[in-house]
Amino acid sequence: DSVLYTITIDNAGPSDALAVQVVDTLPAEVSFDSASFVAPAVGSCVEAAGTVTCDLTGPLVDGGSFDITIDVTVEDTTPPEFTVCPEETTRACTDGGGATVGFDVLAVDACGVVTLVCADETERVVDPAGTFFALGDHTVTCTASDPTGNESTCSFAISIFDDTAPVVVCPDDIIVG
């Protein structure tokens, strides 16, 4: 995102200021686009290694002021952060050779809305509200994405086991005669 900001320099005296220089260090996620003095002030600005240096041409008179307008681009380089990532979940089969498992997962981002998608080891989309898992061990990976394409992941295991003994139904005695 492009951001325009203004720096105002005031000379409170008691005399004119000579060789006025303004230095502004930009944060790592900010890149310099341009800078200009607001008329009637005249000067020049350069940027090197994230530091903007502006020099006023001529004196800044006692009681005078001038503005410098700086245009920068703020780049979101920080991925979303998971604030809730499930721990391993173990469930007994409940029906049809598996169990439905739900879980809580949450990610936040300082610069926008997070898109959250969870999938199992076969890349099948998994709904945190509840998804059927077959008997066995599974790995679920949730990916959080922000609008600028930064991503982070959180993975956890889901194990479905069978703890029900089989039931054998024997027929009544058969008499062969």
Sequence and secondary structure as in RCSB ss.txt:
>XXXX:A:sequence
DSVLYTITIDNAGPSDALAVQVVDTLPAEVSFDSASFVAPAVGSCVEAAGTVTCDLTGPLVDGGSFDITIDVTVE
DTTPPEFTVCPEETTRACTDGGGATVGFDVLAVDACGVVTLVCADETERVVDPAGTFFALGDHTVTCTASDPTGN
ESTCSFAISIFDDTAPVVVCPDDIIVG
>XXXX:A:secstr
 EEEEEEEEE   SS B S EEEEE  TTEEEEEEEE TT  EEEEEETTEEEEEESS B TT EEEEEEEEEE 
     EEEE    EEEE  BTTEEEE    EEE TTS  EEEEE TT  B  TT EEEESEEEEEEEEEE TTS 
EEEEEEEEEEE                
